[in-house]
Amino acid sequence: MEIYVVRAGDTAWAIAQKFQIPLERLMWDNQLEEEIPLVVGQALVIRRGDGDGRKQPVISVGYAYPFIRSEILEETLTYLTDVYVFAYRFDREARLIGPDTPDDRMLEEVRALNGSPVLVLASLDENGGFDRELLSWFLNDQEAQEEIIRQVEAVVLEKGFQGVDVDFEYAKEDDSQAFADFVWNIREVINGLGYPVSVTLAPKTRDDQPGALYEGTDYRLLGEAADQALLMTYEWGYSRGQPMAVAPVNLVRRVADYAVSRIPREKLLLGIPNYGYDWPLPFRQGETEAKSIGNVEAVRLAAEKGAEIFYDELSQAPYFHYREDGTDHVVWFEDPRSIRAKLQLVEDYGLAGAGYWQIMRLFRANWLLLADRFAIYKRNMT
């Protein structure tokens, strides 16, 4: 599969002719609309066929809220080993609480499509934020942990989940061993049902990395405790932060270097963002807040504003500027080039696969690139 970058004067018809592919395929693969012009600097996937040759098998997972649109779920499941249902949480009464939107409809659709749903257990509060104090209480209360594990086991059996993902963020340094012990304990129970347990890891680059997000995340301990570990290699560019790429490849590589020194490569999944951010300028620390934007939506915004898309070679990410109502904006997002660069890291490091946050917006080019390069491991082969 090739990637073509749009130049001035290009049309979809002319590009299809150039590569001798059906126009309908070019439009479909890249989610193009007839009424929306191409953008100079826009990257397009060029699929000449279905590919050939033996492909490395990988695990592919994607996080989704239960209110995901049915048509997006159906198409995306083709490219996933597991869909991670976000999220179950617990309170100080040791009660397991399901997602705000019930997951029954989503799980029914996943089962109908022979998909593999995974229950995400997250240390969230009632407002959906990660609660450091709640997590610390939980990790220091053995009875509460045993009760939550019992309830998770019951829900897995009742609803047909095929694994558990532990998403505990902002753990305190003093709780790092307790964190790993909990993962060991829940893994023993869930493995007993025949299913794996994964854990999400903040993107560290050294053992003693300071910061609330990193201090309680011990890569070696958690890598031993879990069947699988997902590196959250995104959010360098974030809503309250400086405008920059969400997942700069140069910085992602530093996390991968550290991770493979602490955790077996065959357990590691590289985190890949399925979104970008739109920042108003000038950026003011503590005041400016960026808006999340989908990758297809970003290109359509560039077309609407008459912007040119540029590509930063260091971070391997696209961006563009525009002006609206007297305010300048910069948008960083993902495109086929940046996705290809991240998939190359999966191959370079010999990792188990990739994990996407999140799959609520369809970015078809990503999935085509993934399937062109790798064979997706399926748990429910018939």
C-alpha positions in Angstrom: 0.0 0.0 0.0 1.3 3.4 -0.9 0.8 6.9 0.5 0.3 9.9 -1.8 0.5 13.5 -0.7 -1.8 15.9 -2.5 -0.2 18.7 -4.6 -1.7 21.8 -6.0 -4.1 21.1 -8.8 -4.7 17.5 -7.9 -8.2 16.0 -8.1 -9.4 12.6 -6.8 -10.1 11.5 -10.4 -6.6 12.4 -11.6 -5.0 10.6 -8.6 -7.1 7.5 -9.3 -6.1 7.6 -12.9 -2.4 8.1 -12.0 -2.4 4.9 -9.8 -4.8 3.0 -12.0 -7.3 2.3 -9.2 -11.1 2.8 -9.2 -12.1 6.3 -8.1 -14.7 4.7 -5.8 -12.0 2.8 -3.9 -9.9 6.0 -3.5 -12.9 7.9 -2.2 -14.0 5.0 0.2 -10.5 4.3 1.6 -9.8 7.9 2.4 -13.4 8.9 3.4 -13.5 11.6 0.8 -16.6 13.5 -0.1 -17.3 14.8 -3.6 -18.3 18.3 -2.3 -15.1 18.6 -0.2 -12.0 19.6 -2.1 -8.6 17.9 -1.6 -6.1 19.8 0.5 -2.5 20.5 -0.4 -0.4 18.3 1.9 -3.3 15.8 2.5 -2.0 12.2 2.7 -4.0 9.5 0.9 -3.7 5.8 1.1 -3.4 4.1 -2.3 -4.7 0.5 -2.2 -3.9 -1.3 -5.4 -5.1 -4.7 -4.1 -5.4 -6.7 -0.9 -1.7 -7.3 -0.4 0.2 -10.5 -0.5 2.9 -12.4 1.3 3.1 -13.7 4.8 2.4 -11.1 7.5 3.5 -10.8 11.1 0.6 -11.6 13.4 -0.2 -8.9 15.9 -2.8 -8.1 18.6 -4.9 -5.1 17.9 -7.1 -3.6 20.6 -9.3 -0.5 20.7 -11.1 1.3 23.5 -14.7 2.3 23.1 -17.5 3.7 25.1 -20.8 1.7 25.0 -22.5 4.5 23.0 -20.3 3.8 20.0 -22.2 4.0 16.7 -23.2 0.5 15.5 -21.8 1.0 12.0 -18.4 2.1 13.3 -18.2 -0.8 15.7 -19.1 -3.3 13.0 -16.5 -2.0 10.5 -13.7 -1.6 13.1 -14.2 -5.1 14.7 -12.8 -6.6 11.5 -9.4 -5.1 12.5 -9.4 -5.8 16.3 -8.4 -8.7 18.4 -10.3 -7.2 21.4 -12.6 -4.2 22.0 -12.0 -2.7 25.4 -15.3 -1.5 26.9 -14.7 1.7 28.8 -15.3 1.6 31.8 -16.2 -0.2 35.0 -15.2 1.5 38.3 -15.5 1.0 42.0 -16.5 3.1 45.0 -15.5 3.2 48.6 -18.2 0.7 49.4 -16.4 -1.8 47.2 -19.2 -1.8 44.7 -18.5 -2.4 41.0 -20.2 0.2 38.9 -20.8 -0.2 35.2 -20.5 2.4 32.5 -22.8 5.4 32.5 -24.3 4.2 29.3 -25.3 0.5 29.7 -23.1 -1.8 27.6 -25.7 -4.4 26.8 -26.4 -3.2 23.3 -22.7 -2.9 22.5 -21.9 -6.4 23.9 -24.8 -7.9 21.9 -23.4 -6.4 18.7 -19.9 -7.6 19.5 -21.1 -11.1 20.2 -23.1 -11.1 17.0 -20.0 -10.2 15.0 -17.8 -12.8 16.8 -15.8 -10.1 18.5 -13.9 -10.3 21.8 -15.0 -7.7 24.4 -12.8 -6.9 27.3 -13.9 -5.3 30.6 -11.9 -2.2 31.5 -11.6 -1.7 35.3 -10.6 1.9 35.8 -9.9 4.0 39.0 -12.5 6.6 38.0 -14.6 8.8 40.3 -18.3 9.5 39.7 -17.4 12.4 37.4 -15.2 10.3 35.1 -11.9 11.5 36.3 -9.0 9.4 37.6 -9.1 9.6 41.5 -5.7 9.1 43.1 -7.0 9.0 46.6 -9.7 6.5 45.8 -7.1 4.3 44.1 -4.7 4.5 47.1 -7.5 3.5 49.5 -8.4 0.6 47.2 -4.8 -0.7 46.9 -4.5 -0.7 50.7 -7.7 -2.4 51.4 -7.4 -6.2 50.8 -11.1 -6.9 51.5 -12.2 -4.3 49.0 -9.9 -5.8 46.4 -11.2 -9.3 47.0 -14.8 -8.1 46.7 -14.2 -6.2 43.5 -12.4 -9.2 42.0 -15.4 -11.4 42.9 -17.8 -8.9 41.3 -15.6 -8.6 38.2 -15.5 -12.3 37.8 -19.3 -12.5 38.1 -19.8 -9.8 35.4 -17.3 -11.4 33.1 -19.2 -14.7 33.3 -22.6 -13.0 33.1 -22.0 -10.7 30.2 -19.5 -12.8 28.2 -16.4 -10.6 28.5 -13.2 -12.3 27.3 -10.6 -10.5 29.4 -10.0 -7.7 31.8 -7.9 -4.5 31.3 -6.7 -2.7 34.5 -6.5 1.0 33.9 -5.3 2.5 37.2 -3.7 5.9 36.6 -1.9 8.3 39.0 -1.0 5.5 41.5 1.2 6.8 44.4 4.8 5.7 44.6 4.2 3.9 47.9 1.4 1.9 46.2 3.5 0.5 43.3 3.9 -3.0 44.9 0.2 -3.1 45.9 -0.7 -2.1 42.4 1.2 -5.0 40.9 -0.1 -7.4 43.6 -3.7 -6.5 42.6 -2.9 -7.2 38.9 -1.4 -10.6 39.9 -4.5 -11.4 42.0 -7.1 -10.5 39.4 -5.1 -12.2 36.7 -5.1 -15.5 38.7 -8.9 -15.4 38.7 -9.5 -14.2 35.1 -6.9 -16.6 33.8 -8.8 -19.3 35.6 -11.8 -18.5 33.3 -9.5 -18.9 30.3 -9.0 -15.1 29.6 -6.1 -12.7 29.7 -5.5 -9.6 31.9 -3.8 -6.5 30.5 -2.6 -3.3 32.3 -2.2 0.2 30.9 1.1 1.9 31.6 1.9 5.7 31.7 4.6 6.5 29.1 7.7 6.4 31.3 11.3 6.7 30.1 13.2 5.8 33.3 12.5 4.0 36.6 12.6 7.1 38.8 10.6 9.4 36.5 9.0 12.1 38.6 5.3 13.2 38.3 2.0 11.9 39.7 1.2 10.0 36.5 4.4 8.0 36.6 5.5 7.4 40.2 3.4 4.4 41.1 3.8 2.6 37.8 6.6 0.1 38.1 7.1 -1.3 34.6 9.0 -4.4 35.7 6.5 -5.4 38.4 3.4 -4.7 36.3 5.0 -6.4 33.3 5.5 -9.5 35.4 2.0 -9.3 36.8 0.0 -8.9 33.6 -0.4 -11.0 30.5 -0.2 -7.9 28.4 0.8 -4.3 28.9 -0.4 -1.3 26.8 1.9 1.7 26.6 -0.1 4.9 26.7 2.2 6.6 24.2 0.0 9.6 23.5 -1.1 12.9 25.1 2.2 14.8 24.8 0.0 17.2 23.0 -3.1 17.5 25.2 -6.0 19.8 25.8 -4.3 22.0 28.4 -0.8 21.7 27.1 1.4 23.3 24.6 0.4 22.8 20.9 2.4 19.8 19.6 1.9 16.4 18.1 -0.2 14.1 20.3 2.2 11.2 19.9 5.5 12.4 18.5 7.4 9.4 17.2 10.8 10.6 18.5 9.3 10.7 22.1 7.3 7.5 21.6 10.6 5.8 20.7 12.1 6.8 24.0 9.3 5.1 25.9 9.6 2.0 23.7 13.3 1.9 24.4 12.7 1.9 28.2 9.7 -0.5 28.1 11.5 -3.3 26.2 14.3 -3.1 28.9 11.8 -3.9 31.6 9.0 -5.9 30.0 9.2 -8.8 27.4 8.4 -7.4 23.9 5.8 -10.1 23.3 3.7 -8.6 26.1 3.8 -5.0 24.9 1.2 -3.0 22.9 2.1 0.4 21.5 -0.6 3.0 22.2 -1.8 4.9 19.1 -4.1 8.0 19.3 -7.1 8.2 17.0 -7.6 11.9 17.3 -5.9 15.3 17.3 -6.3 18.7 18.9 -7.3 22.2 17.7 -5.6 25.0 19.8 -6.5 28.6 19.7 -3.5 30.9 19.6 -1.5 32.4 21.3 -1.2 29.6 23.8 -1.4 30.8 27.4 -0.4 28.3 30.1 -3.3 27.6 32.5 -5.8 29.4 30.2 -5.7 27.9 26.7 -7.8 24.8 26.2 -7.6 22.8 22.9 -10.6 21.0 21.4 -10.3 17.3 20.5 -10.8 16.7 16.8 -11.0 13.5 14.6 -8.5 12.9 11.9 -11.0 12.9 9.1 -12.7 15.9 10.6 -9.3 17.7 10.8 -8.7 17.4 7.0 -12.2 18.6 6.3 -11.6 21.6 8.5 -8.4 22.4 6.6 -10.4 22.2 3.3 -13.1 24.5 4.7 -10.5 27.0 5.8 -8.4 26.8 2.7 -5.4 25.7 4.8 -2.3 23.8 3.6 -1.3 20.7 5.6 2.4 20.4 6.6 4.3 17.5 8.0 6.8 17.7 10.8 9.6 15.2 10.1 10.9 15.0 13.7 7.6 14.1 15.3 6.3 12.4 12.2 2.9 14.2 12.5 0.8 16.5 10.3 -0.4 20.0 11.3 -2.0 23.1 9.8 -2.9 26.7 10.7 -6.1 28.6 10.1 -7.8 31.8 11.3 -11.4 32.1 12.5 -13.3 35.0 14.0 -10.0 36.9 14.4 -8.3 34.1 16.3 -5.4 32.0 14.9 -5.5 28.2 15.4 -3.1 25.3 15.0 -4.3 21.7 14.6 -2.1 18.6 15.1 -3.7 15.3 14.2 -2.9 11.8 12.7 -2.8 10.9 9.0 -1.6 7.9 7.0 2.0 9.0 7.2 2.0 9.3 11.0 0.2 6.1 11.4 2.6 4.3 9.2 5.5 5.6 11.3 3.9 4.3 14.5 3.2 0.9 12.9 6.8 0.8 11.9 7.8 1.1 15.6 5.6 -2.0 16.3 7.7 -3.9 13.7 11.0 -2.4 14.7 10.7 -3.3 18.3 9.0 -6.6 17.8 6.1 -5.7 19.9 2.9 -7.8 20.4 0.8 -5.2 18.6 -1.0 -1.9 19.0 -3.8 -0.4 21.2 -6.0 2.5 20.1 -7.4 5.3 22.2 -10.1 5.3 21.0 -12.3 4.0 18.2 -15.3 6.2 18.5 -14.4 8.0 15.3 -13.8 6.0 12.1 -10.4 6.5 10.5 -10.5 3.9 7.8 -7.1 4.6 6.4 -5.5 3.6 9.7 -7.2 0.2 9.6 -6.3 -0.4 6.0 -2.6 0.3 6.8 -2.7 -2.0 9.8 -4.2 -4.8 7.8 -1.8 -4.3 4.9 1.2 -4.7 7.2 0.1 -7.2 9.7 -2.2 -10.2 10.2 -4.7 -9.4 13.0 -4.8 -12.1 15.7 -8.4 -13.3 16.4 -9.5 -15.0 19.6 -12.8 -16.3 18.3 -11.8 -18.0 15.1 -14.6 -20.3 13.8 
